[in-house]
Amino acid sequence: MARNNYRKSIKKLNLKTFEADYKVMIIWQIETMNVAGANKLLKILEEPPEKTLFLLISENSERILKTILSRTQLIKVPKIEKLDIEKKLKETFDFEKEEIDDIIHLSNGNYQKALELIENKEDNKILLDLFTNLMRFSYSKKIIEITEWVNEIAKIGREKQKQFLDYALRLIRENFILNIAKEEKKLIFLTKEEKNFSERFCTFININNVFAINKELNEKLNLMRNFSFLIK
């Protein structure tokens, strides 16, 4: 939660209600909040205004900071049935069955995720190109190409860079699973294009390097998130 958002939230919570007895604040993706933001939120949670409810929405409760999680009541919302997502997608979009099946599998019971996959289809292709180029240049130790790659990603902006790090984390995880459990298709969440690349690439992601790569990417992502908070 950025400083400006925090001030706005406090101001809104201090306003009087006219149509209902309670005020409700919804905080989306609480697991992405950094320590500085969490400390500000804790002040509101510990001393909330009268008749105020907080709904903290998260896709992964294990990533929520313990100081926040300890002050909440956890309610798990079940995934949407695949048949229900399939029905809605068929009503809304004119896609081939194979494409719908891929979206349903990748969304893993999350309709919002299904919509994001459709909306960000072109962006995902760009991210895949960035990832594959980085892996190939790094493996071949092509210093000039790596330097050009760095210059290219420096131009796309901070939000896109964070998006790439998130994407890279996912592909590393999926390729590791593909390497050690190729038969377990239900555990693997890759698009058709990603599968084509990963069938060859997955053998390079193994028990000897996956944790180190994951750590490096996570550290860079957390640094960018914390830096984003500081400059707001």
RAKABEL-V187297 format. One record per residue. N is the residue number from 1. RES is the residue in three letters. SS is DSSP state (alpha for helix, beta for strand, coil for the rest). PSI is psi in radians with two decimals (NA if undefined). OMEGA is omega in whole degrees, 0 to 359 (* if undefined). Layout:
BEGIN
N & RES & SS & PSI & OMEGA
N & RES & SS & PSI & OMEGA
END
This chain:
BEGIN
1 & MET & coil & 2.06 & 181
2 & ALA & coil & 2.82 & 183
3 & ARG & alpha & -0.81 & 181
4 & ASN & alpha & -0.73 & 179
5 & ASN & alpha & -0.66 & 179
6 & TYR & alpha & -0.83 & 180
7 & ARG & alpha & -0.74 & 179
8 & LYS & alpha & -0.69 & 181
9 & SER & alpha & -0.79 & 179
10 & ILE & alpha & -0.76 & 180
11 & LYS & alpha & -0.77 & 180
12 & LYS & alpha & -0.69 & 182
13 & LEU & alpha & -0.39 & 179
14 & ASN & coil & -0.09 & 177
15 & LEU & coil & 2.67 & 178
16 & LYS & coil & 2.59 & 175
17 & THR & coil & 2.55 & 181
18 & PHE & coil & -0.54 & 185
19 & GLU & coil & -0.14 & 181
20 & ALA & coil & 2.83 & 180
21 & ASP & coil & -0.55 & 186
22 & TYR & coil & 2.60 & 170
23 & LYS & beta & 2.43 & 182
24 & VAL & beta & 2.21 & 176
25 & MET & beta & 2.20 & 179
26 & ILE & beta & 2.17 & 178
27 & ILE & beta & 1.99 & 186
28 & TRP & coil & 2.45 & 178
29 & GLN & coil & 0.98 & 181
30 & ILE & alpha & -0.41 & 182
31 & GLU & alpha & -0.27 & 180
32 & THR & alpha & -0.07 & 182
33 & MET & coil & 2.36 & 179
34 & ASN & coil & 3.10 & 186
35 & VAL & alpha & -0.74 & 181
36 & ALA & alpha & -0.77 & 178
37 & GLY & alpha & -0.67 & 181
38 & ALA & alpha & -0.68 & 179
39 & ASN & alpha & -0.64 & 178
40 & LYS & alpha & -0.71 & 180
41 & LEU & alpha & -0.64 & 181
42 & LEU & alpha & -0.63 & 180
43 & LYS & alpha & -0.66 & 180
44 & ILE & alpha & -0.72 & 182
45 & LEU & alpha & -0.63 & 181
46 & GLU & alpha & -0.56 & 179
47 & GLU & coil & 1.19 & 183
48 & PRO & coil & 2.60 & 173
49 & PRO & coil & 2.75 & 182
50 & GLU & coil & 2.47 & 178
51 & LYS & coil & 0.89 & 179
52 & THR & beta & 2.30 & 179
53 & LEU & beta & 2.50 & 177
54 & PHE & beta & 2.25 & 174
55 & LEU & beta & 1.93 & 180
56 & LEU & beta & 1.98 & 185
57 & ILE & coil & 2.30 & 181
58 & SER & coil & 2.54 & 174
59 & GLU & coil & -0.25 & 181
60 & ASN & coil & 1.71 & 184
61 & SER & alpha & -0.41 & 181
62 & GLU & alpha & -0.34 & 180
63 & ARG & alpha & -0.12 & 179
64 & ILE & coil & 2.40 & 179
65 & LEU & coil & 2.41 & 186
66 & LYS & alpha & -0.62 & 181
67 & THR & alpha & -0.56 & 177
68 & ILE & alpha & -0.85 & 185
69 & LEU & alpha & -0.63 & 183
70 & SER & coil & -0.27 & 181
71 & ARG & coil & 0.28 & 182
72 & THR & coil & 2.86 & 171
73 & GLN & coil & 2.08 & 186
74 & LEU & coil & 2.16 & 176
75 & ILE & coil & 2.00 & 182
76 & LYS & coil & 2.20 & 179
77 & VAL & coil & 2.15 & 183
78 & PRO & coil & 2.74 & 178
79 & LYS & coil & 2.66 & 176
80 & ILE & coil & 2.44 & 180
81 & GLU & coil & 2.49 & 182
82 & LYS & alpha & -0.67 & 180
83 & LEU & alpha & -0.63 & 179
84 & ASP & alpha & -0.72 & 177
85 & ILE & alpha & -0.74 & 180
86 & GLU & alpha & -0.78 & 180
87 & LYS & alpha & -0.80 & 182
88 & LYS & alpha & -0.72 & 180
89 & LEU & alpha & -0.70 & 180
90 & LYS & alpha & -0.58 & 178
91 & GLU & alpha & -0.52 & 189
92 & THR & alpha & -0.62 & 187
93 & PHE & coil & 2.63 & 178
94 & ASP & coil & 1.34 & 182
95 & PHE & coil & 2.72 & 172
96 & GLU & coil & 2.70 & 182
97 & LYS & alpha & -0.71 & 181
98 & GLU & alpha & -0.71 & 180
99 & GLU & alpha & -0.72 & 178
100 & ILE & alpha & -0.75 & 179
101 & ASP & alpha & -0.71 & 179
102 & ASP & alpha & -0.79 & 181
103 & ILE & alpha & -0.76 & 180
104 & ILE & alpha & -0.78 & 181
105 & HIS & alpha & -0.79 & 182
106 & LEU & alpha & -0.59 & 181
107 & SER & alpha & -0.44 & 173
108 & ASN & coil & 0.85 & 177
109 & GLY & coil & 0.19 & 182
110 & ASN & coil & 1.84 & 184
111 & TYR & alpha & -0.63 & 177
112 & GLN & alpha & -0.69 & 178
113 & LYS & alpha & -0.67 & 178
114 & ALA & alpha & -0.76 & 179
115 & LEU & alpha & -0.68 & 179
116 & GLU & alpha & -0.68 & 179
117 & LEU & alpha & -0.69 & 179
118 & ILE & alpha & -0.81 & 183
119 & GLU & alpha & -0.63 & 186
120 & ASN & coil & 0.37 & 184
121 & LYS & alpha & -0.82 & 181
122 & GLU & alpha & -0.68 & 178
123 & ASP & alpha & -0.69 & 180
124 & ASN & alpha & -0.62 & 178
125 & LYS & alpha & -0.70 & 178
126 & ILE & alpha & -0.76 & 179
127 & LEU & alpha & -0.68 & 178
128 & LEU & alpha & -0.72 & 178
129 & ASP & alpha & -0.75 & 178
130 & LEU & alpha & -0.76 & 182
131 & PHE & alpha & -0.85 & 182
132 & THR & alpha & -0.70 & 179
133 & ASN & alpha & -0.77 & 179
134 & LEU & alpha & -0.77 & 181
135 & MET & alpha & -0.76 & 181
136 & ARG & alpha & -0.77 & 179
137 & PHE & alpha & -0.70 & 181
138 & SER & alpha & -0.76 & 181
139 & TYR & alpha & -0.69 & 182
140 & SER & alpha & -0.08 & 181
141 & LYS & coil & 0.77 & 179
142 & LYS & coil & 1.59 & 188
143 & ILE & alpha & -0.76 & 181
144 & ILE & alpha & -0.80 & 180
145 & GLU & alpha & -0.66 & 178
146 & ILE & alpha & -0.73 & 178
147 & THR & alpha & -0.75 & 178
148 & GLU & alpha & -0.66 & 178
149 & TRP & alpha & -0.77 & 179
150 & VAL & alpha & -0.75 & 179
151 & ASN & alpha & -0.65 & 180
152 & GLU & alpha & -0.81 & 183
153 & ILE & alpha & -0.40 & 177
154 & ALA & alpha & -0.40 & 183
155 & LYS & coil & -0.22 & 189
156 & ILE & coil & -0.15 & 177
157 & GLY & coil & 2.76 & 187
158 & ARG & alpha & -0.74 & 182
159 & GLU & alpha & -0.73 & 178
160 & LYS & alpha & -0.59 & 178
161 & GLN & alpha & -0.73 & 177
162 & LYS & alpha & -0.69 & 178
163 & GLN & alpha & -0.70 & 179
164 & PHE & alpha & -0.74 & 180
165 & LEU & alpha & -0.72 & 175
166 & ASP & alpha & -0.78 & 181
167 & TYR & alpha & -0.77 & 180
168 & ALA & alpha & -0.70 & 177
169 & LEU & alpha & -0.76 & 180
170 & ARG & alpha & -0.80 & 182
171 & LEU & alpha & -0.63 & 177
172 & ILE & alpha & -0.79 & 179
173 & ARG & alpha & -0.83 & 182
174 & GLU & alpha & -0.64 & 179
175 & ASN & alpha & -0.58 & 176
176 & PHE & alpha & -0.78 & 178
177 & ILE & alpha & -0.74 & 179
178 & LEU & alpha & -0.63 & 181
179 & ASN & alpha & -0.73 & 186
180 & ILE & alpha & -0.28 & 183
181 & ALA & coil & 0.97 & 184
182 & LYS & coil & -0.53 & 183
183 & GLU & coil & -0.43 & 183
184 & GLU & coil & 1.34 & 185
185 & LYS & alpha & -0.50 & 180
186 & LYS & alpha & -0.35 & 182
187 & LEU & alpha & -0.15 & 186
188 & ILE & coil & 2.20 & 184
189 & PHE & coil & 1.53 & 181
190 & LEU & coil & 2.52 & 174
191 & THR & coil & 2.99 & 180
192 & LYS & alpha & -0.78 & 181
193 & GLU & alpha & -0.70 & 179
194 & GLU & alpha & -0.65 & 178
195 & LYS & alpha & -0.75 & 181
196 & ASN & alpha & -0.72 & 178
197 & PHE & alpha & -0.75 & 188
198 & SER & alpha & -0.46 & 178
199 & GLU & alpha & -0.59 & 179
200 & ARG & alpha & -0.60 & 187
201 & PHE & alpha & -0.53 & 190
202 & CYS & alpha & -0.49 & 181
203 & THR & alpha & -0.32 & 180
204 & PHE & alpha & -0.21 & 179
205 & ILE & coil & 1.92 & 186
206 & ASN & coil & -3.09 & 184
207 & ILE & coil & -0.39 & 183
208 & ASN & coil & -0.35 & 183
209 & ASN & coil & -0.24 & 188
210 & VAL & alpha & -0.68 & 183
211 & PHE & alpha & -0.65 & 179
212 & ALA & alpha & -0.75 & 178
213 & ILE & alpha & -0.79 & 180
214 & ASN & alpha & -0.72 & 179
215 & LYS & alpha & -0.81 & 180
216 & GLU & alpha & -0.81 & 181
217 & LEU & alpha & -0.73 & 179
218 & ASN & alpha & -0.72 & 179
219 & GLU & alpha & -0.75 & 180
220 & LYS & alpha & -0.67 & 180
221 & LEU & alpha & -0.76 & 179
222 & ASN & alpha & -0.67 & 177
223 & LEU & alpha & -0.75 & 181
224 & MET & alpha & -0.69 & 179
225 & ARG & alpha & -0.77 & 180
226 & ASN & alpha & -0.65 & 178
227 & PHE & alpha & -0.67 & 179
228 & SER & alpha & -0.66 & 179
229 & PHE & alpha & -0.74 & 185
230 & LEU & alpha & -0.55 & 185
231 & ILE & coil & -0.07 & 181
232 & LYS & coil & NA & *
END
